[in-house]
Amino acid sequence: MTLRPISLYDLEAHAQTALPSAVWDFIASGAQDELTLDRNRKAFDDIVLRPRFLVDVSERDLRTTVLGEEISFPVMLAPTGSQAQAHTDGEMAAVRAAGAAGTLMALSTPSNYALEKVAEAATGPLWFQLYHRGKDLTSMLVKRAEKAGYKAVAITVDTPLPGPKERDLRNRYRRPAGLELANFTGEAAGLGVEPGSAAAARWEMPESTPFLWEDIKWLRGETSMKIVIKGLITAEDAHMAAEHGVDGIVVSNHGARHMDSTLSSIEALAEMVEAVDGRAEIFLDSGIRRGSDVLKALALGARGVFIGRAISWGLAWNGEEGVRLALEILRVEFDRVLGYCGCTGVQDVHRGLVQLPK
Ligand SMILES: Cc1cc2nc3c(=O)[nH]c(=O)nc-3n(C[C@H](O)[C@H](O)[C@H](O)COP(=O)(O)O)c2cc1C
């Protein structure tokens, strides 16, 4: 009998055995030599904690807010496409798990369940992650997302060109047959994009459709949802994003999936927080595996973090239950490390709790 996982690494190990190898590789792999993939972990491991004791931490409150929405603890579900590869319930399972855990889920544009259907099952806040494939498609998607109750649009900007991963090329990876990009087919038919239409086909072809700084103003005119930029990794771009009035920034290298040899997001975080200087909320993903990683990110200025691959590991374990388990593991770990650092809530977390490598 398989033992119940006690860490995200246990869930990962199980997923590797449970998923078809090409699907496993698609989820696990990083770009090229996977230097950044390794760095995403190593950089967290190299930061050490400076715990503080003789403080009454018998009661702890993990709640926080993201763009005005309360969540039960500062860990959220990142947008990862085609979640039905890991479990047939895909995004429906993930959104129910997020709701049960009292946290936020960001739904990916290439989801296997339509954004409206996911919203119906949501009991927590939702963001809609957007890949820009031209103004007509973006306009259609954000209007649908807003109508369905999504709180923010998170536009992913770190893939200006297609960047196939080498493991996927070797495996001749293709999305498994039968998994639709549901925002463009089925129930979405009649909402502006017909299955098989030129627009839907265009979305499937990730040719470069530039989204530029000046387009943020255009996007503001299309929606009253909050606007988040996902995928920045430098202080310069963080400053530009704040200048352009975005509400949030996700510091991310896309889980090292598209470009190799970049900084890890935890290394880039502090300088980006400084550049933004309170003008936007800052979140982080790429490499979160432990509750202590969450604390490290908060100590360096993030308001909350997202997990990506761990969603698929949870789904592969047992659908909704598995994603709930992944979130619960992180909650328990974060709660404990918070107490060990002398904090009774996220408001107590400060820069002095971490020591960066010399
Ligand atoms: C299988 C998979 C699919 C992903 N699909 C998307 C996507 O559709 N849109 C997006 O913005 N990011 C996507 N990402 C990136 C995640 O949102 C996130 O940035 C990354 O997974 C975080 O790193 P982690 O996996 O180490 O937690 C994907 C990641 C994975 C693993």
The ligand as a MOL file (V3000), in Angstrom:
LIG
                    3D

  0  0  0     0  0            999 V3000
M  V30 BEGIN CTAB
M  V30 COUNTS 31 33 0 0 0
M  V30 BEGIN ATOM
M  V30 1 C 2.2620 21.8310 -16.3890 0
M  V30 2 C 2.3670 23.3270 -16.2700 0
M  V30 3 C 1.5820 24.1400 -17.0690 0
M  V30 4 C 1.6740 25.5260 -16.9510 0
M  V30 5 N 0.8340 26.3120 -17.6930 0
M  V30 6 C 0.8550 27.6500 -17.5170 0
M  V30 7 C -0.0730 28.4740 -18.1960 0
M  V30 8 O -0.9320 27.9960 -18.9400 0
M  V30 9 N 0.0050 29.8140 -17.9890 0
M  V30 10 C 0.9440 30.3750 -17.1600 0
M  V30 11 O 0.9820 31.5960 -17.0160 0
M  V30 12 N 1.8210 29.6070 -16.4870 0
M  V30 13 C 1.7910 28.2720 -16.6430 0
M  V30 14 N 2.6690 27.4980 -15.9290 0
M  V30 15 C 3.5990 28.1270 -14.9650 0
M  V30 16 C 2.9660 28.2530 -13.5790 0
M  V30 17 O 1.9390 29.2010 -13.5500 0
M  V30 18 C 4.0040 28.7000 -12.5400 0
M  V30 19 O 4.6100 29.8880 -12.9700 0
M  V30 20 C 5.0730 27.6530 -12.2470 0
M  V30 21 O 4.5970 26.3370 -12.3740 0
M  V30 22 C 5.6170 27.8610 -10.8330 0
M  V30 23 O 6.7030 27.0400 -10.5650 0
M  V30 24 P 6.5930 25.6440 -9.7540 0
M  V30 25 O 6.0220 24.6480 -10.7280 0
M  V30 26 O 7.9970 25.3780 -9.3940 0
M  V30 27 O 5.6930 25.8530 -8.5680 0
M  V30 28 C 2.6000 26.1110 -16.0380 0
M  V30 29 C 3.3840 25.2680 -15.2350 0
M  V30 30 C 3.2750 23.9010 -15.3390 0
M  V30 31 C 4.1150 23.0350 -14.4310 0
M  V30 END ATOM
M  V30 BEGIN BOND
M  V30 1 1 1 2
M  V30 2 1 2 3
M  V30 3 2 2 30
M  V30 4 2 3 4
M  V30 5 1 4 5
M  V30 6 1 4 28
M  V30 7 2 5 6
M  V30 8 1 6 7
M  V30 9 1 6 13
M  V30 10 2 7 8
M  V30 11 1 7 9
M  V30 12 1 9 10
M  V30 13 2 10 11
M  V30 14 1 10 12
M  V30 15 2 12 13
M  V30 16 1 13 14
M  V30 17 1 14 15
M  V30 18 1 14 28
M  V30 19 1 15 16
M  V30 20 1 16 17
M  V30 21 1 16 18
M  V30 22 1 18 19
M  V30 23 1 18 20
M  V30 24 1 20 21
M  V30 25 1 20 22
M  V30 26 1 22 23
M  V30 27 1 23 24
M  V30 28 2 24 25
M  V30 29 1 24 26
M  V30 30 1 24 27
M  V30 31 2 28 29
M  V30 32 1 29 30
M  V30 33 1 30 31
M  V30 END BOND
M  V30 END CTAB
M  END
